[in-house]
Amino acid sequence: MENLSRRSFLRKTAILAASLPAGRLLLQGLPASAAGAAAGEGILICPPITTNIYWDGWSGAGKAAAAALGLSAHYENFSGDTTRQVASFQNMATLGLKGAMTMANVAGASPRLAQICQKQNVYFVNCHNNQPWVTPLDVGDSYYQYLEFANDDAFEELCTFLFRKMGEMGKIIHISGTAGVSASDSRDLGLKRALKKFPNIQLLATEYGNFGRVATVPVVENLLTAHPDVQAIVCQNDDSGMGAISVLKKKGIKAYVVGCDGVPEFLDAISAGDALATIGNTGIWLGGGMAVRLFDAINGVKLDPLERMQHFEVFVINSPAAAQAFKTLQTGPNPYDFKKMSRFLHPNDWDMQTVLTQIRPDAEWEPLATQKPHNYQLPSAYRNATSEDYAKLDAMYQNHLKSDPFDAIKKLCTPF
């Protein structure tokens, strides 16, 4: 199995980077020491939902990183309501906050949230949901970074494993995510690409599960009533997957279930044989890493324009041993050194502790070309960038990667 970060490619780019001018590898605006670090500045930690283990882990890690870096954290959950999310952002100046981290509730809200931050001189780091054909550079310096994993590649690989496990033939149903969420659209695309490779896999139906167990249960109940002979259910996250498993058990139907995120309950389901596989997408790294980015932004660290949209690594968890190891790492003591992630605190030996690669927006949104506004052009930094420019930055991150808590777990996954 190839890691979704394309490690072999990055090793090659490291060699390439060493042979190229160092221009883009130089960090901009870094102080010589941490003596002048902004202390006590506040940041907004704004998850879309609470009592959800992925987002609770994301929020907890954000708070832990903030505390480790001397930031104060202001927490507001917007409960999947765009109006509430916007209201939280509009209140940041009153609260004296200097940074904000969130997932835009719908893709179309990301430019508005970023523009609110721009007007208030608040740094913004967004994840998992961004309006296609709107980059941070289109908004301004305040939209510091967008972080996401390659959802389409990840789901294509997850479904490839599933379809091979099915003997490359059989019937499936698909529980999609939420309309208006770019991650959901990209996961749909990954499934479609996998289906093209396996013509004897029949997709019986696709319905939204809104990334939630409660919403998914009645959807799966109806679909299984119409299609009781299904061999697998593809869910866009583990919470929906747990809902699907509960319905399968109630109806006495045996079918494979796959999900995404690697939450403990679903990992236990893999160990018990009730689920087949998931995608290891740790909210702990993401929440902590986003808080670190805000800390660096507040302290004057300037990212290269091409760094402001990045993919972080995920991988398919498809064995009981890997599932339990992933659970142990996520539910145990924090495995990350958040201070070491900071380029302000560690200008020469910073380590993000996961694989990060630069997003090429023209390639990322090529499948969504019909959504591109008339006469829109990407900012010049992207238009003028070469493959070598991206390769140098990818290699820089690879060269700084000294510690990855998940390396040992990847080796426990079943190759395919």
Legacy VTK file of the C-alpha trace (Angstrom):
# vtk DataFile Version 3.0
C-alpha trace
ASCII
DATASET POLYDATA
POINTS 416 float
0.000 0.000 0.000
1.299 3.434 -0.936
1.110 6.073 1.808
-1.215 8.829 0.700
1.510 11.396 1.275
3.492 9.865 -1.589
6.641 9.427 0.492
8.604 8.005 -2.416
7.915 11.190 -4.371
9.042 13.322 -1.459
12.332 11.481 -1.190
12.983 12.381 -4.815
12.038 15.992 -4.243
14.485 16.174 -1.337
17.260 15.391 -3.792
15.861 17.936 -6.221
15.656 20.617 -3.542
19.298 20.200 -2.666
20.235 20.999 -6.262
18.088 24.126 -6.597
18.544 27.705 -5.349
17.454 28.081 -1.771
15.134 31.041 -2.345
11.836 29.436 -1.354
13.422 27.375 1.401
14.343 30.449 3.418
11.894 31.188 6.221
10.746 34.769 6.286
10.496 37.086 9.266
11.796 34.710 11.923
13.293 36.146 15.118
16.531 34.742 16.451
14.899 33.500 19.636
11.581 33.178 21.405
12.371 36.011 23.799
9.929 38.358 22.074
7.072 35.871 21.705
3.595 37.344 22.026
2.335 36.192 25.419
-1.257 35.863 26.504
-2.820 36.635 23.118
-6.207 35.017 22.626
-7.413 32.741 19.850
-10.873 31.469 18.960
-11.282 27.678 18.822
-14.544 27.114 16.978
-15.519 23.473 16.201
-18.671 22.648 14.226
-20.078 20.277 16.819
-19.553 19.021 20.355
-19.928 15.524 21.870
-18.180 14.247 18.743
-14.944 12.447 19.489
-13.098 13.730 16.417
-13.971 17.376 17.053
-13.600 17.035 20.810
-10.070 15.749 20.186
-9.424 18.592 17.753
-10.629 21.186 20.278
-8.760 19.613 23.177
-5.507 19.557 21.228
-6.024 23.150 20.158
-6.477 24.188 23.780
-3.438 22.128 24.865
-1.240 23.661 22.163
-2.446 27.149 23.051
-1.598 26.559 26.709
1.827 25.176 25.837
2.547 28.250 23.708
1.256 30.813 26.185
-1.930 31.675 24.279
-5.363 31.954 25.836
-8.169 29.978 24.184
-11.728 31.220 23.714
-13.983 28.260 22.855
-17.293 28.477 20.974
-19.158 25.593 19.332
-21.463 26.740 16.509
-23.513 23.493 16.327
-23.473 23.263 12.545
-25.153 26.671 12.185
-23.483 29.052 9.725
-25.214 32.092 11.257
-23.832 31.212 14.687
-20.373 30.639 13.256
-20.371 34.025 11.524
-21.591 35.700 14.739
-18.706 34.136 16.677
-16.234 35.543 14.160
-17.797 38.996 14.167
-17.285 39.173 17.929
-13.540 38.521 17.883
-12.406 42.143 17.887
-14.619 42.872 20.896
-12.988 39.968 22.717
-9.514 41.137 21.720
-8.667 37.878 19.925
-5.764 37.664 17.493
-6.441 34.326 15.777
-9.233 31.927 14.859
-9.308 28.241 13.939
-12.362 26.423 12.613
-13.924 24.372 9.833
-16.138 26.568 7.682
-19.661 25.211 8.179
-20.290 25.214 4.438
-17.710 25.767 1.725
-19.381 28.980 0.642
-18.892 30.475 4.118
-15.099 30.233 4.067
-14.513 33.486 2.111
-16.868 35.393 4.412
-15.171 34.105 7.550
-11.765 34.939 6.093
-12.914 38.436 5.111
-14.239 39.068 8.629
-10.807 38.116 9.951
-9.105 40.333 7.388
-11.162 43.360 8.488
-10.419 42.697 12.165
-6.695 41.946 11.675
-7.228 38.448 13.052
-5.301 35.480 11.654
-7.469 32.672 10.282
-6.630 28.978 9.886
-9.346 26.843 8.289
-9.652 23.101 7.725
-11.708 20.512 5.837
-14.017 22.949 3.992
-13.043 25.733 1.639
-14.852 27.380 -1.261
-13.349 26.044 -4.502
-11.520 28.689 -6.517
-10.987 30.896 -3.462
-7.440 30.663 -2.110
-6.032 32.394 0.996
-4.166 34.696 -1.373
-7.479 35.887 -2.821
-8.492 37.174 0.614
-5.319 38.598 2.131
-2.646 38.042 4.742
-5.134 37.251 7.503
-6.200 33.993 5.817
-3.008 32.363 7.015
-3.582 28.743 6.006
-6.021 26.082 4.849
-5.329 22.473 5.924
-6.955 19.358 4.513
-6.087 15.820 3.523
-6.443 14.542 -0.033
-10.002 13.275 0.424
-10.379 11.996 -3.114
-7.136 10.003 -3.020
-7.901 8.667 0.459
-11.377 7.465 -0.443
-10.216 5.963 -3.695
-7.652 3.938 -1.764
-10.137 2.968 0.973
-12.674 1.800 -1.615
-9.976 -0.019 -3.588
-9.183 -2.062 -0.476
-12.899 -2.724 0.127
-13.620 -3.775 -3.455
-10.679 -6.178 -3.492
-11.895 -7.624 -0.185
-15.279 -8.163 -1.896
-13.597 -10.155 -4.647
-14.014 -7.231 -7.056
-17.746 -7.808 -7.429
-20.915 -7.166 -5.439
-23.429 -4.515 -4.409
-22.792 -1.468 -2.240
-24.659 1.516 -0.850
-23.007 4.837 -0.154
-23.700 7.160 2.756
-22.324 10.514 1.639
-21.555 13.425 3.958
-23.238 16.807 3.838
-24.263 18.945 0.887
-22.092 22.047 0.574
-19.056 20.524 2.316
-16.038 20.302 0.018
-14.614 17.283 1.861
-17.866 15.419 1.212
-17.724 16.249 -2.497
-14.109 15.098 -2.713
-14.865 11.801 -0.984
-17.703 11.266 -3.457
-15.167 11.781 -6.233
-12.781 9.214 -4.730
-15.553 6.610 -4.635
-16.456 7.334 -8.269
-12.841 6.882 -9.331
-12.636 3.550 -7.527
-15.886 2.358 -9.116
-14.447 3.023 -12.575
-11.618 0.603 -11.807
-14.002 -2.157 -10.652
-16.844 -2.468 -13.186
-18.399 -5.440 -11.362
-19.058 -3.409 -8.229
-22.636 -2.111 -8.372
-23.570 1.107 -6.553
-27.221 0.674 -5.580
-27.869 4.030 -3.924
-26.264 7.167 -2.476
-27.860 9.225 0.302
-26.569 11.911 2.656
-25.914 10.910 6.256
-24.787 14.390 7.349
-21.689 12.900 9.008
-23.856 11.800 11.938
-25.071 8.569 13.498
-28.566 9.825 14.304
-29.125 11.098 10.760
-27.607 7.981 9.183
-29.686 5.324 10.975
-33.060 5.998 9.272
-31.344 6.421 5.896
-29.651 3.025 6.181
-32.845 1.415 7.483
-34.712 2.548 4.377
-31.917 1.571 2.011
-31.557 -1.909 3.512
-35.303 -2.445 3.268
-35.021 -1.784 -0.464
-31.662 -3.549 -0.877
-31.255 -6.327 1.710
-28.711 -8.162 -0.463
-26.031 -5.467 -0.141
-22.439 -6.601 0.486
-20.965 -3.329 1.777
-21.805 0.142 3.048
-19.379 2.971 2.307
-19.730 5.739 4.916
-18.038 9.098 4.765
-17.134 9.129 8.434
-16.976 6.749 11.367
-19.992 8.193 13.165
-22.166 7.380 10.154
-20.408 4.021 10.040
-21.458 3.227 13.593
-25.030 4.089 12.660
-24.842 1.708 9.699
-23.424 -1.065 11.891
-26.271 -0.704 14.379
-28.852 -1.117 11.612
-27.057 -4.121 10.095
-27.033 -5.832 13.494
-30.707 -5.034 14.080
-31.676 -6.530 10.723
-29.287 -9.469 10.989
-27.481 -8.550 7.767
-23.755 -9.178 7.294
-21.983 -6.549 5.230
-18.658 -4.751 5.198
-18.639 -1.202 6.591
-15.915 1.376 5.988
-15.635 4.903 7.368
-13.209 7.748 7.962
-11.435 9.456 10.891
-10.310 6.563 13.095
-12.449 7.315 16.152
-12.056 4.827 19.038
-15.517 3.241 18.798
-15.098 2.477 15.108
-11.574 1.178 15.707
-13.059 -1.229 18.261
-15.600 -2.248 15.633
-12.734 -3.139 13.278
-11.153 -5.266 16.003
-14.503 -6.971 16.662
-15.074 -7.699 12.967
-18.095 -5.385 12.694
-16.230 -2.881 10.489
-13.599 -3.410 7.833
-11.477 -0.268 7.572
-11.266 3.473 8.119
-8.992 6.370 7.242
-6.635 7.479 10.002
-7.371 11.191 10.180
-6.323 12.410 13.590
-8.051 15.505 14.910
-5.390 15.713 17.613
-2.613 16.612 15.181
-4.888 18.927 13.215
-6.215 20.864 16.211
-2.774 21.265 17.753
-1.129 22.096 14.450
-3.683 24.793 13.654
-3.107 26.465 17.038
0.644 26.367 16.383
0.129 28.039 13.016
-1.838 30.833 14.708
0.923 31.259 17.293
3.523 31.583 14.550
1.356 34.024 12.584
0.823 36.235 15.636
4.598 36.223 16.148
5.360 37.357 12.618
6.239 34.111 10.811
5.467 34.583 7.109
4.655 31.495 5.080
5.634 31.138 1.453
2.498 31.788 -0.641
2.539 28.177 -1.836
2.523 26.939 1.780
-0.803 28.514 2.595
-2.796 25.529 1.349
-1.499 22.131 2.484
-2.426 18.464 2.584
-1.584 16.463 5.715
-1.032 12.729 5.578
-3.688 10.114 6.285
-3.646 6.351 5.720
-6.027 3.394 5.515
-6.369 1.486 8.810
-7.361 -2.004 7.758
-6.183 -4.464 10.404
-7.215 -5.065 14.037
-3.635 -4.517 15.193
-3.388 -1.161 13.446
-6.842 -0.174 14.724
-5.950 -0.801 18.346
-2.554 0.874 18.038
-4.189 3.945 16.501
-6.768 4.003 19.302
-4.096 3.685 22.004
-2.101 6.558 20.540
-5.128 8.832 20.251
-6.612 8.124 23.674
-3.339 8.111 25.601
-1.038 10.998 26.522
-0.599 13.649 23.845
1.986 12.218 21.407
2.977 15.594 19.931
5.485 18.264 20.920
3.545 21.385 19.952
6.424 23.725 20.788
8.672 21.814 18.391
6.124 22.428 15.605
6.607 26.185 15.919
8.869 27.868 13.413
9.025 30.888 15.717
10.322 28.857 18.656
12.424 26.501 16.518
13.481 28.423 13.402
16.121 25.859 12.443
14.785 22.535 13.732
10.990 22.852 13.624
9.150 19.580 13.032
5.437 19.364 12.140
5.528 15.650 13.103
3.478 14.554 10.105
3.941 14.615 6.339
2.747 17.880 4.773
2.619 18.636 1.053
1.566 21.772 -0.783
-1.851 21.889 -2.456
-1.782 22.924 -6.105
-5.138 24.680 -6.428
-5.425 24.224 -10.193
-5.093 20.444 -9.732
-7.152 20.344 -6.510
-10.141 22.022 -8.131
-9.780 20.727 -11.674
-12.701 18.281 -11.112
-14.774 21.337 -10.086
-13.934 23.392 -13.155
-17.626 24.157 -13.729
-17.675 26.047 -10.405
-14.853 28.347 -11.469
-16.150 31.941 -11.685
-16.127 33.525 -15.133
-12.801 35.247 -15.869
-11.312 34.077 -12.552
-7.539 33.655 -12.481
-5.516 32.149 -9.687
-3.262 34.658 -7.917
0.062 35.232 -9.658
2.021 33.273 -7.028
0.217 30.139 -8.205
0.215 31.021 -11.902
3.963 31.634 -11.860
4.895 28.656 -9.675
6.780 25.774 -11.256
6.820 22.121 -10.351
10.269 22.712 -8.907
8.889 25.385 -6.576
6.359 22.958 -5.143
8.954 20.180 -4.997
11.357 22.334 -2.983
8.722 23.102 -0.369
7.601 19.476 -0.162
11.229 18.484 0.323
11.729 21.132 2.996
8.914 19.640 5.062
10.220 16.128 4.486
13.706 17.146 5.599
12.310 18.681 8.801
10.218 15.601 9.614
12.100 13.864 12.416
9.241 12.445 14.478
5.940 10.907 13.338
4.050 9.066 16.109
2.052 7.129 13.519
4.971 5.579 11.624
4.848 2.339 13.605
1.077 2.047 13.109
1.362 2.314 9.336
3.528 -0.803 9.391
0.681 -2.740 11.064
-1.708 -2.061 8.192
-2.390 -4.814 5.660
-0.650 -4.126 2.321
-2.878 -4.133 -0.751
LINES 1 417
416 0 1 2 3 4 5 6 7 8 9 10 11 12 13 14 15 16 17 18 19 20 21 22 23 24 25 26 27 28 29 30 31 32 33 34 35 36 37 38 39 40 41 42 43 44 45 46 47 48 49 50 51 52 53 54 55 56 57 58 59 60 61 62 63 64 65 66 67 68 69 70 71 72 73 74 75 76 77 78 79 80 81 82 83 84 85 86 87 88 89 90 91 92 93 94 95 96 97 98 99 100 101 102 103 104 105 106 107 108 109 110 111 112 113 114 115 116 117 118 119 120 121 122 123 124 125 126 127 128 129 130 131 132 133 134 135 136 137 138 139 140 141 142 143 144 145 146 147 148 149 150 151 152 153 154 155 156 157 158 159 160 161 162 163 164 165 166 167 168 169 170 171 172 173 174 175 176 177 178 179 180 181 182 183 184 185 186 187 188 189 190 191 192 193 194 195 196 197 198 199 200 201 202 203 204 205 206 207 208 209 210 211 212 213 214 215 216 217 218 219 220 221 222 223 224 225 226 227 228 229 230 231 232 233 234 235 236 237 238 239 240 241 242 243 244 245 246 247 248 249 250 251 252 253 254 255 256 257 258 259 260 261 262 263 264 265 266 267 268 269 270 271 272 273 274 275 276 277 278 279 280 281 282 283 284 285 286 287 288 289 290 291 292 293 294 295 296 297 298 299 300 301 302 303 304 305 306 307 308 309 310 311 312 313 314 315 316 317 318 319 320 321 322 323 324 325 326 327 328 329 330 331 332 333 334 335 336 337 338 339 340 341 342 343 344 345 346 347 348 349 350 351 352 353 354 355 356 357 358 359 360 361 362 363 364 365 366 367 368 369 370 371 372 373 374 375 376 377 378 379 380 381 382 383 384 385 386 387 388 389 390 391 392 393 394 395 396 397 398 399 400 401 402 403 404 405 406 407 408 409 410 411 412 413 414 415
